[in-house]
Amino acid sequence: MEKVCVSFKELYLENGSDLRYGGYIDFYSDEDSEYYDLRTHDPDDTRSELIACDGENYCILAKDEERVILRSLENGRTIFLSLDEFNIAVFR
């Protein structure tokens, strides 16, 4: 099983906040740091739930010509990225 690291920062900077298969990258900062978190909805939506944080590690569950399915090694949550998003955000 291949393990990878996902940079939501790189994905946000290249593609913006919305992911093709759902999810929203929430960017915020304080005086010393920047944060890029993957959420279920826009963070202003009261139903928004934190899915993952920038830099977390994943294992690749499946990959085809259109999408990649990843499972977080930190919290067990599954995310879907388009192949383009995967190529931008993933570091081995």
Secondary structure, 3 states (H helix, E strand, C coil): CCEEEECHHHHHHHHCCECCCCCEEEEEECCCCEEEEEECCCCCCCCCCEEEECCCEEEEEEECCCEEEEEECCCCCEEEEEHHHHHHHEEC
